[in-house]
């Protein structure tokens, strides 16, 4: 993502999305199927959607967000980019099955949502993934900070966790093993854990 590119009219800007897009893209390029439909959950500003659709031209990128403000921003970035493989955003809420798409996809990408939402959103995400990742090898990609039993919690992540819980007691860093256990309920198994910049990690789950 070009950090010097000005936001289009109506487009929101996330500094975090600009910072982490390149590192995330490298993982996606290595592990996403070359062709197929990719559903992004909680797309936020839409900067990631544009960056990834641009550099993964053979994939159809489908952004989504429950926030109307976020969807307006995604539409602004989408119109500015003019990418033929970037779909209009869906009003998908992980906690509301009535908003879930029914079409199958080859991959689901969810960046920085799990810790800024209630646990029921993670439960919904896994149920949705189990429903629409129907083919063996279907990929669920998660990115963000987590608690891990075999890793010391970085002081910056501990402070972030306290700040999140201060804003909403239902938020906070999730335990990686709890997330993996929830995924297994829906036929998705953790196949890769990769350290990422700024004390984040990428978790890759595959449909069996």
VENRA-V930658 format. One record per residue. RES is the residue in three letters. SS is DSSP state (hx for helix, st for strand, lp for the rest). PSI is psi in radians with two decimals (* if undefined). BURIAL is b if it has 9 or more other C-alpha atoms within 8 Angstrom, else e. Layout:
res-><RES/RES>
ss-><SS/SS>
psi-><PSI/PSI>
burial-><BURIAL/BURIAL>
//
This chain:
res-><UNK/UNK/UNK/UNK/UNK/UNK/UNK/UNK/UNK/UNK/UNK/UNK/UNK/UNK/UNK/UNK/UNK/UNK/UNK/UNK/UNK/UNK/UNK/UNK/UNK/UNK/UNK/UNK/UNK/UNK/UNK/UNK/UNK/UNK/UNK/UNK/UNK/UNK/UNK/UNK/UNK/UNK/UNK/UNK/UNK/UNK/UNK/UNK/UNK/UNK/UNK/UNK/UNK/UNK/UNK/UNK/UNK/UNK/UNK/UNK/UNK/UNK/UNK/UNK/UNK/UNK/UNK/UNK/UNK/UNK/UNK/UNK/UNK/UNK/UNK/UNK/UNK/UNK/UNK/UNK/UNK/UNK/UNK/UNK/UNK/UNK/UNK/UNK/UNK/UNK/UNK/UNK/UNK/UNK/UNK/UNK/UNK/UNK/UNK/UNK/UNK/UNK/UNK/UNK/UNK/UNK/UNK/UNK/UNK/UNK/UNK/UNK/UNK/UNK/UNK/UNK/UNK/UNK/UNK/UNK/UNK/UNK/UNK/UNK/UNK/UNK/UNK/UNK/UNK/UNK/UNK/UNK/UNK/UNK/UNK/UNK/UNK/UNK/UNK/UNK/UNK/UNK/UNK/UNK/UNK/UNK/UNK/UNK/UNK/UNK/UNK/UNK/UNK/UNK/UNK/UNK/UNK/UNK/UNK/UNK/UNK/UNK/UNK/UNK/UNK/UNK/UNK/UNK/UNK/UNK/UNK/UNK/UNK/UNK/UNK/UNK/UNK/UNK/UNK/UNK/UNK/UNK/UNK/UNK/UNK/UNK/UNK/UNK/UNK/UNK/UNK/UNK/UNK/UNK/UNK/UNK/UNK/UNK/UNK/UNK/UNK/UNK/UNK/UNK/UNK/UNK/UNK/UNK>
ss-><lp/lp/lp/lp/lp/lp/lp/lp/lp/lp/lp/lp/lp/lp/hx/hx/hx/hx/hx/hx/hx/hx/hx/hx/hx/hx/hx/hx/hx/hx/hx/lp/lp/lp/lp/st/st/st/st/st/st/lp/lp/lp/lp/lp/hx/hx/hx/hx/hx/hx/hx/hx/hx/lp/lp/lp/st/st/st/st/lp/st/lp/lp/lp/hx/hx/hx/hx/hx/hx/hx/hx/hx/hx/hx/hx/hx/hx/lp/lp/lp/lp/st/lp/lp/lp/st/lp/lp/lp/lp/lp/lp/hx/hx/hx/lp/lp/lp/lp/lp/lp/lp/st/st/st/st/st/lp/lp/hx/hx/hx/lp/lp/hx/hx/hx/hx/hx/hx/hx/hx/hx/hx/hx/hx/hx/hx/lp/lp/lp/lp/lp/lp/st/st/st/st/st/st/lp/lp/st/lp/lp/lp/lp/lp/lp/lp/hx/hx/hx/hx/hx/hx/hx/hx/hx/hx/hx/hx/hx/lp/lp/lp/lp/lp/lp/lp/st/hx/hx/hx/hx/hx/hx/hx/hx/hx/lp/lp/lp/st/st/st/st/st/st/st/st/st/hx/hx/hx/st/st/st/st/st/st/st/st/lp>
psi-><2.31/1.91/-0.25/-0.15/2.12/2.55/2.47/2.85/2.19/-0.08/2.29/2.80/2.23/1.94/-0.63/-0.71/-0.68/-0.63/-0.71/-0.06/-0.76/-0.76/-0.71/-0.73/-0.67/-0.67/-0.77/-0.73/-0.55/-0.43/-0.34/2.63/2.55/-0.62/2.83/-3.08/2.27/2.13/2.15/2.20/2.40/1.07/-0.30/-2.24/-0.50/-0.07/-0.75/-0.77/-0.77/-0.82/-0.75/-0.68/-0.64/-0.69/0.00/1.14/-0.33/-0.15/2.58/2.03/2.16/1.74/2.85/2.73/2.45/-0.27/2.20/-0.64/-0.74/-0.75/-0.64/-0.70/-0.75/-0.76/-0.67/-0.80/-0.67/-0.80/-0.69/-0.68/-0.63/0.64/2.24/-0.33/0.20/1.97/2.89/2.62/2.53/2.59/0.93/2.26/2.07/-0.43/0.00/1.67/-0.40/-0.35/-0.06/2.47/2.74/-0.29/2.48/2.69/2.90/-0.35/2.67/2.35/2.27/1.99/2.16/0.77/-0.71/-0.63/-0.24/0.82/2.81/2.82/-0.51/-0.45/-0.66/-0.74/-0.75/-0.72/-0.79/-0.66/-0.74/-0.80/-0.74/-0.50/-0.70/-0.14/1.47/-0.40/2.50/2.37/-0.12/2.44/2.33/2.09/2.16/2.54/2.42/-3.03/2.52/2.77/2.43/2.27/-0.53/0.19/2.39/2.42/2.12/2.48/-0.66/-0.63/-0.62/-0.73/-0.70/-0.74/-0.77/-0.69/-0.76/-0.81/-0.50/-0.56/-0.64/2.05/-0.34/-0.16/3.07/2.84/2.35/2.70/2.23/-0.72/-0.58/-0.72/-0.74/-0.65/-0.69/-0.69/-0.71/-0.50/-0.39/0.40/0.35/2.28/2.38/2.11/-0.29/2.35/2.17/2.26/2.46/2.94/2.75/0.64/0.52/2.91/2.71/2.33/2.21/2.18/2.50/2.47/2.31/*>
burial-><e/e/e/e/e/e/b/e/e/e/b/b/e/e/e/e/b/b/e/b/b/e/b/e/b/e/e/e/e/e/e/e/e/e/e/b/b/b/b/b/b/b/b/b/b/b/b/b/b/b/b/b/b/e/e/b/e/e/b/b/b/b/b/b/b/b/e/e/e/b/b/b/b/b/b/b/b/b/e/e/e/e/b/e/b/b/b/b/b/b/b/b/b/b/b/b/b/e/b/b/e/e/e/e/b/b/b/b/b/b/b/b/b/b/b/b/b/b/b/e/b/b/b/b/b/b/b/b/b/b/e/b/b/b/e/e/e/b/b/b/b/b/b/b/b/b/b/b/e/e/e/e/e/e/e/e/b/b/e/e/b/b/e/b/b/e/e/e/e/e/b/b/b/b/b/b/e/e/b/b/e/b/b/b/e/b/b/b/b/b/e/e/b/e/e/b/e/e/b/b/b/b/b/b/b/b/b/e>
//
